[in-house]
Amino acid sequence: MEENPIVCDCNEVCKSLIIERITDKKLTTVYQVGIELKAGTGCGGCQTDIQNILDELNN
């Protein structure tokens, strides 16, 4: 399995960058991640994956 997978294919955003930004900016929603990184704003297919990352980090 890839260590730092691309979560958002449309905007080529990797998991580590999403984690970094959630942690640094204390993001709590998929919408906020989209504003910061454009992740989840293309086709929307990765929004569940982004939510899962948020849940892991914020719970």
JOSUL-V987071 format. One record per residue. SS is DSSP state (@ for helix, = for strand, . for the rest). PHI is phi in degrees with one decimal (NA if undefined). D_CENTER is the distance of its C-alpha to the mean C-alpha in Angstrom with 2 decimals. Layout:
SS_PHI_D_CENTER / SS_PHI_D_CENTER
This chain:
._NA_18.25 / ._-68.6_16.15 / ._-72.0_15.20 / ._-128.9_12.13 / ._-69.6_11.06 / =_-73.9_9.49 / =_-90.6_6.68 / =_-107.5_7.40 / ._-67.5_11.15 / ._-60.0_12.26 / ._-115.0_10.85 / ._51.2_10.71 / =_-107.7_7.44 / =_-89.5_7.68 / @_-59.6_6.36 / @_-62.8_8.65 / @_-68.7_7.63 / @_-62.6_4.22 / @_-61.1_6.87 / @_-58.4_9.44 / @_-70.0_8.45 / @_-59.7_7.88 / @_-68.8_11.14 / @_-65.6_12.98 / @_-100.8_12.58 / ._55.2_12.58 / ._-73.6_9.97 / ._-129.7_10.62 / ._-133.2_9.47 / @_-61.6_7.16 / @_-59.3_9.74 / @_-63.0_9.41 / @_-62.4_5.87 / @_-62.1_7.65 / @_-63.8_10.63 / @_-70.3_9.49 / @_-122.7_7.85 / ._71.3_8.96 / ._-66.0_5.90 / ._85.7_7.35 / ._-101.2_10.57 / ._-85.0_12.59 / ._-79.1_13.81 / ._85.2_11.30 / ._-65.7_11.57 / ._-97.8_8.00 / @_-61.1_7.63 / @_-65.5_9.27 / @_-64.5_7.16 / @_-64.4_4.11 / @_-62.2_7.40 / @_-62.6_8.78 / @_-64.8_6.71 / @_-58.1_7.60 / @_-61.0_10.97 / @_-62.4_11.58 / @_-84.3_11.17 / @_-102.3_12.87 / ._-108.9_15.62
